[in-house]
Amino acid sequence: MSVSFDIGELDREITALRSHPHLRKLVIVLPIEPDLRDMARDVLAEGPPFDLRAAGLDAHEVLLTDNEAIFVFGLPDGPPALERILAEEDFWTVVSSWERIAAGPPRIASVAFDWHAA
């Protein structure tokens, strides 16, 4: 089963984050079909669709549960790094390619607690 979701809505949510000067992480949670977890793992094994360092990221992780793919982007420059990601055409191409794996629309997660060693 594939789900068609409104990429424009995701873009609007991400765009709203641009006004947060202290934004250092972007987390996108995508519900996935449980029987397509292996397909998600295969897509992820292909690696990122663009140069993460050139886009201004200092970290990127994707976590998989039985029902979700959780994308974590480290944005050391805050909103300017987010701007560079959003300008990457390949970012949006990959977002749309996940529709065949998705069980629902993506959501933006906010950081509720964050701790770093000194």
CYANA upper distance limits for C-alpha pairs under 8 A (distance plus 0.5 A):
  1 MET  CA     33 GLU  CA      8.09
  1 MET  CA    100 ARG  CA      7.36
  1 MET  CA    101 ILE  CA      7.98
  1 MET  CA    103 ALA  CA      8.15
  2 SER  CA     99 GLU  CA      6.26
  2 SER  CA    100 ARG  CA      4.65
  2 SER  CA    101 ILE  CA      6.44
  2 SER  CA    102 ALA  CA      6.58
  2 SER  CA    103 ALA  CA      7.43
  3 VAL  CA     99 GLU  CA      5.87
  3 VAL  CA    100 ARG  CA      6.82
  3 VAL  CA    101 ILE  CA      8.05
  3 VAL  CA    102 ALA  CA      6.15
  3 VAL  CA    103 ALA  CA      6.50
  3 VAL  CA    104 GLY  CA      6.67
  3 VAL  CA    105 PRO  CA      8.18
  4 SER  CA     99 GLU  CA      6.26
  4 SER  CA    105 PRO  CA      8.31
  5 PHE  CA     99 GLU  CA      7.58
  5 PHE  CA    104 GLY  CA      7.76
  5 PHE  CA    105 PRO  CA      5.84
  5 PHE  CA    106 PRO  CA      8.40
  6 ASP  CA     10 LEU  CA      7.33
  6 ASP  CA    105 PRO  CA      8.00
  7 ILE  CA     11 ASP  CA      6.64
  7 ILE  CA     95 VAL  CA      8.21
  7 ILE  CA     96 SER  CA      7.81
  8 GLY  CA     12 ARG  CA      6.63
  9 GLU  CA     13 GLU  CA      6.79
 10 LEU  CA     14 ILE  CA      6.66
 10 LEU  CA    106 PRO  CA      7.61
 10 LEU  CA    107 ARG  CA      7.97
 11 ASP  CA     15 THR  CA      6.37
 12 ARG  CA     16 ALA  CA      6.68
 13 GLU  CA     17 LEU  CA      7.31
 13 GLU  CA    108 ILE  CA      7.76
 14 ILE  CA     18 ARG  CA      7.63
 14 ILE  CA    108 ILE  CA      8.15
 17 LEU  CA     23 LEU  CA      7.95
 17 LEU  CA     79 PRO  CA      7.99
 18 ARG  CA     79 PRO  CA      5.57
 18 ARG  CA     82 LEU  CA      7.77
 18 ARG  CA     83 GLU  CA      8.25
 19 SER  CA     79 PRO  CA      7.88
 20 HIS  CA     79 PRO  CA      7.59
 21 PRO  CA     78 GLY  CA      6.87
 21 PRO  CA     79 PRO  CA      6.98
 22 HIS  CA     78 GLY  CA      6.76
 23 LEU  CA     75 LEU  CA      7.71
 23 LEU  CA     78 GLY  CA      5.39
 23 LEU  CA     79 PRO  CA      6.95
 24 ARG  CA     74 GLY  CA      6.53
 24 ARG  CA     75 LEU  CA      5.07
 24 ARG  CA     76 PRO  CA      6.14
 24 ARG  CA     77 ASP  CA      7.65
 24 ARG  CA     78 GLY  CA      5.52
 24 ARG  CA     79 PRO  CA      8.50
 25 LYS  CA     72 VAL  CA      7.30
 25 LYS  CA     73 PHE  CA      6.00
 25 LYS  CA     74 GLY  CA      5.27
 25 LYS  CA     75 LEU  CA      5.86
 25 LYS  CA     78 GLY  CA      8.25
 25 LYS  CA    111 VAL  CA      8.36
 26 LEU  CA     71 PHE  CA      8.40
 26 LEU  CA     72 VAL  CA      6.29
 26 LEU  CA     73 PHE  CA      5.54
 26 LEU  CA     74 GLY  CA      7.23
 26 LEU  CA     75 LEU  CA      7.77
 26 LEU  CA    108 ILE  CA      8.11
 26 LEU  CA    109 ALA  CA      8.11
 26 LEU  CA    110 SER  CA      8.18
 27 VAL  CA     70 ILE  CA      7.39
 27 VAL  CA     71 PHE  CA      5.99
 27 VAL  CA     72 VAL  CA      5.05
 27 VAL  CA     73 PHE  CA      6.86
 27 VAL  CA    108 ILE  CA      6.37
 27 VAL  CA    109 ALA  CA      5.78
 27 VAL  CA    110 SER  CA      7.41
 28 ILE  CA     70 ILE  CA      6.30
 28 ILE  CA     71 PHE  CA      5.58
 28 ILE  CA     72 VAL  CA      7.18
 28 ILE  CA    106 PRO  CA      6.99
 28 ILE  CA    107 ARG  CA      6.16
 28 ILE  CA    108 ILE  CA      5.20
 28 ILE  CA    109 ALA  CA      6.50
 29 VAL  CA     68 GLU  CA      7.12
 29 VAL  CA     69 ALA  CA      6.46
 29 VAL  CA     70 ILE  CA      5.05
 29 VAL  CA     71 PHE  CA      6.89
 29 VAL  CA    106 PRO  CA      6.07
 29 VAL  CA    107 ARG  CA      5.69
 29 VAL  CA    108 ILE  CA      6.75
 29 VAL  CA    109 ALA  CA      7.23
 30 LEU  CA     68 GLU  CA      5.92
 30 LEU  CA     69 ALA  CA      5.65
 30 LEU  CA     70 ILE  CA      6.77
 30 LEU  CA    102 ALA  CA      7.15
 30 LEU  CA    103 ALA  CA      8.34
 30 LEU  CA    104 GLY  CA      7.60
 30 LEU  CA    105 PRO  CA      7.08
 30 LEU  CA    106 PRO  CA      4.91
 30 LEU  CA    107 ARG  CA      6.96
 31 PRO  CA     67 ASN  CA      6.15
 31 PRO  CA     68 GLU  CA      4.82
 31 PRO  CA     69 ALA  CA      6.94
 31 PRO  CA    102 ALA  CA      6.25
 31 PRO  CA    103 ALA  CA      5.67
 31 PRO  CA    104 GLY  CA      6.02
 31 PRO  CA    105 PRO  CA      7.57
 31 PRO  CA    106 PRO  CA      7.30
 32 ILE  CA     36 LEU  CA      7.49
 32 ILE  CA     37 ARG  CA      7.57
 32 ILE  CA     66 ASP  CA      8.30
 32 ILE  CA     67 ASN  CA      5.60
 32 ILE  CA     68 GLU  CA      5.54
 32 ILE  CA     69 ALA  CA      7.17
 32 ILE  CA    101 ILE  CA      6.15
 32 ILE  CA    102 ALA  CA      4.84
 32 ILE  CA    103 ALA  CA      5.07
 32 ILE  CA    104 GLY  CA      7.62
 33 GLU  CA     37 ARG  CA      7.34
 33 GLU  CA     67 ASN  CA      6.74
 33 GLU  CA    101 ILE  CA      6.62
 33 GLU  CA    102 ALA  CA      6.51
 33 GLU  CA    103 ALA  CA      5.49
 34 PRO  CA     66 ASP  CA      5.93
 34 PRO  CA     67 ASN  CA      5.83
 36 LEU  CA     40 ALA  CA      6.82
 36 LEU  CA    101 ILE  CA      6.58
 37 ARG  CA     41 ARG  CA      6.74
 37 ARG  CA     64 LEU  CA      8.25
 37 ARG  CA     66 ASP  CA      7.03
 37 ARG  CA     67 ASN  CA      8.19
 37 ARG  CA    101 ILE  CA      8.47
 38 ASP  CA     42 ASP  CA      6.69
 39 MET  CA     43 VAL  CA      6.77
 39 MET  CA    101 ILE  CA      7.90
 40 ALA  CA     44 LEU  CA      6.71
 40 ALA  CA     69 ALA  CA      8.40
 40 ALA  CA    101 ILE  CA      7.23
 41 ARG  CA     45 ALA  CA      6.60
 41 ARG  CA     64 LEU  CA      8.48
 42 ASP  CA     46 GLU  CA      7.30
 43 VAL  CA     47 GLY  CA      8.11
 44 LEU  CA     48 PRO  CA      7.93
 48 PRO  CA     52 LEU  CA      7.86
 49 PRO  CA     90 ASP  CA      6.52
 49 PRO  CA     91 PHE  CA      7.38
 49 PRO  CA     94 VAL  CA      7.62
 50 PHE  CA     55 ALA  CA      8.33
 50 PHE  CA     88 GLU  CA      8.14
 50 PHE  CA     90 ASP  CA      7.02
 50 PHE  CA     91 PHE  CA      7.86
 51 ASP  CA     55 ALA  CA      6.77
 52 LEU  CA     56 GLY  CA      7.03
 52 LEU  CA     57 LEU  CA      6.04
 52 LEU  CA     58 ASP  CA      8.32
 52 LEU  CA     60 HIS  CA      8.39
 53 ARG  CA     57 LEU  CA      5.80
 53 ARG  CA     58 ASP  CA      7.15
 55 ALA  CA     81 ALA  CA      7.06
 55 ALA  CA     84 ARG  CA      5.90
 55 ALA  CA     85 ILE  CA      6.21
 55 ALA  CA     88 GLU  CA      8.45
 56 GLY  CA     75 LEU  CA      7.34
 56 GLY  CA     76 PRO  CA      7.88
 56 GLY  CA     77 ASP  CA      7.81
 56 GLY  CA     81 ALA  CA      5.54
 56 GLY  CA     84 ARG  CA      7.49
 56 GLY  CA     85 ILE  CA      8.33
 57 LEU  CA     73 PHE  CA      7.23
 57 LEU  CA     74 GLY  CA      5.88
 57 LEU  CA     75 LEU  CA      5.73
 57 LEU  CA     76 PRO  CA      7.12
 57 LEU  CA     81 ALA  CA      7.18
 58 ASP  CA     73 PHE  CA      8.44
 58 ASP  CA     74 GLY  CA      5.79
 58 ASP  CA     75 LEU  CA      6.87
 58 ASP  CA     76 PRO  CA      6.70
 59 ALA  CA     72 VAL  CA      8.35
 59 ALA  CA     73 PHE  CA      6.46
 59 ALA  CA     74 GLY  CA      5.05
 59 ALA  CA     75 LEU  CA      8.10
 60 HIS  CA     71 PHE  CA      7.92
 60 HIS  CA     72 VAL  CA      5.99
 60 HIS  CA     73 PHE  CA      5.13
 60 HIS  CA     74 GLY  CA      6.43
 61 GLU  CA     70 ILE  CA      8.47
 61 GLU  CA     71 PHE  CA      6.43
 61 GLU  CA     72 VAL  CA      5.57
 61 GLU  CA     73 PHE  CA      7.24
 62 VAL  CA     69 ALA  CA      7.10
 62 VAL  CA     70 ILE  CA      5.87
 62 VAL  CA     71 PHE  CA      4.99
 62 VAL  CA     72 VAL  CA      6.64
 63 LEU  CA     69 ALA  CA      6.23
 63 LEU  CA     70 ILE  CA      5.48
 63 LEU  CA     71 PHE  CA      7.11
 64 LEU  CA     68 GLU  CA      6.29
 64 LEU  CA     69 ALA  CA      5.16
 64 LEU  CA     70 ILE  CA      6.83
 65 THR  CA     69 ALA  CA      7.03
 75 LEU  CA     79 PRO  CA      8.04
 75 LEU  CA     81 ALA  CA      6.13
 75 LEU  CA     82 LEU  CA      7.31
 76 PRO  CA     81 ALA  CA      7.68
 77 ASP  CA     81 ALA  CA      5.94
 78 GLY  CA     82 LEU  CA      7.14
 79 PRO  CA     83 GLU  CA      6.66
 80 PRO  CA     84 ARG  CA      6.98
 81 ALA  CA     85 ILE  CA      6.94
 82 LEU  CA     86 LEU  CA      6.70
 83 GLU  CA     87 ALA  CA      6.67
 84 ARG  CA     88 GLU  CA      7.07
 85 ILE  CA     91 PHE  CA      7.36
 86 LEU  CA     91 PHE  CA      7.49
 86 LEU  CA     92 TRP  CA      8.25
 88 GLU  CA     92 TRP  CA      7.71
 89 GLU  CA     93 THR  CA      6.89
 90 ASP  CA     94 VAL  CA      6.62
 91 PHE  CA     95 VAL  CA      6.76
 92 TRP  CA     96 SER  CA      6.76
 93 THR  CA     97 SER  CA      6.79
 94 VAL  CA     98 TRP  CA      7.02
 95 VAL  CA     99 GLU  CA      7.97
 98 TRP  CA    102 ALA  CA      6.56
